Amino acid sequence: MSKVKMPMTRNITNATRKKIARDALGQLSPHALTAIVCFLQLADNYRNGKPVNERAMTQVDWFREQLICLIGDDHEFNRLVDQIGL
């Protein structure tokens, strides 16, 4: 997998980063959030047991759960998965 070139954001505070993330997620429909969760579930295929990988995967797992909370619950998530055909 190729690396993504990061924009020049070194001088942005963590509080600003969190606000940007909250604002961005707030703009997404439940269907879009559902699709993101589905694709994040595939991240489990990239576990390799190395400590740095496990820390990253733990954060991905946490983020996935937070998105499901934004959607509502597992039942609503499953209903949306069916709706969008994933």
C-alpha positions as CSV (number, residue, x, y, z in Angstrom):
1,M,0.0,0.0,0.0
2,S,1.4,3.4,-0.9
3,K,1.9,6.1,1.6
4,V,-0.4,9.2,1.4
5,K,1.4,12.5,1.2
6,M,0.4,14.5,4.3
7,P,-0.8,18.1,3.9
8,M,1.2,20.8,5.7
9,T,-0.6,20.8,9.0
10,R,2.2,20.6,11.5
11,N,1.1,23.8,13.3
12,I,-2.5,22.6,13.9
13,T,-3.3,21.8,17.6
14,N,-4.9,18.6,18.7
15,A,-8.0,20.4,19.7
16,T,-8.3,21.9,16.2
17,R,-7.7,18.4,14.7
18,K,-10.5,17.0,16.8
19,K,-12.9,19.8,15.8
20,I,-12.1,19.2,12.1
21,A,-12.8,15.4,12.6
22,R,-16.1,16.0,14.4
23,D,-17.2,18.6,11.8
24,A,-16.2,16.2,8.9
25,L,-18.1,13.2,10.5
26,G,-21.1,15.4,11.1
27,Q,-21.3,16.1,7.3
28,L,-21.6,12.4,6.4
29,S,-24.8,10.5,6.0
30,P,-25.6,7.4,8.0
31,H,-25.1,5.5,4.7
32,A,-21.6,6.9,4.2
33,L,-20.7,6.2,7.9
34,T,-21.9,2.6,7.3
35,A,-19.7,2.2,4.2
36,I,-16.7,3.5,6.2
37,V,-17.3,1.0,9.0
38,C,-17.6,-1.8,6.4
39,F,-14.3,-0.9,4.9
40,L,-12.6,-0.5,8.3
41,Q,-13.7,-4.0,9.1
42,L,-11.3,-5.2,6.4
43,A,-8.4,-3.7,8.4
44,D,-8.3,-6.8,10.5
45,N,-6.8,-8.6,7.5
46,Y,-3.7,-6.5,8.0
47,R,-2.9,-7.5,11.6
48,N,0.6,-8.9,11.8
49,G,1.3,-9.2,15.5
50,K,3.9,-6.5,15.7
51,P,3.4,-4.0,18.6
52,V,3.1,-0.9,16.4
53,N,0.6,-2.7,14.2
54,E,-1.5,-3.9,17.1
55,R,-1.6,-0.4,18.6
56,A,-2.8,1.0,15.2
57,M,-5.4,-1.8,14.8
58,T,-6.6,-1.2,18.3
59,Q,-7.2,2.5,17.3
60,V,-9.0,1.4,14.1
61,D,-11.2,-0.9,16.2
62,W,-12.0,2.0,18.5
63,F,-12.8,4.4,15.7
64,R,-15.0,1.8,14.0
65,E,-17.0,1.4,17.3
66,Q,-17.3,5.2,17.6
67,L,-18.8,5.3,14.1
68,I,-21.3,2.6,14.9
69,C,-22.4,4.7,17.9
70,L,-22.9,7.7,15.6
71,I,-25.1,5.5,13.3
72,G,-27.1,4.3,16.3
73,D,-26.6,0.6,17.2
74,D,-25.7,-2.7,15.6
75,H,-29.3,-3.3,14.5
76,E,-29.4,0.1,12.6
77,F,-25.9,-0.6,11.2
78,N,-27.0,-4.0,9.8
79,R,-30.1,-2.4,8.4
80,L,-28.1,0.2,6.6
81,V,-25.6,-2.4,5.3
82,D,-28.5,-4.2,3.7
83,Q,-29.8,-1.0,2.2
84,I,-26.5,0.0,0.6
85,G,-25.7,-3.6,-0.5
86,L,-22.5,-4.2,1.3
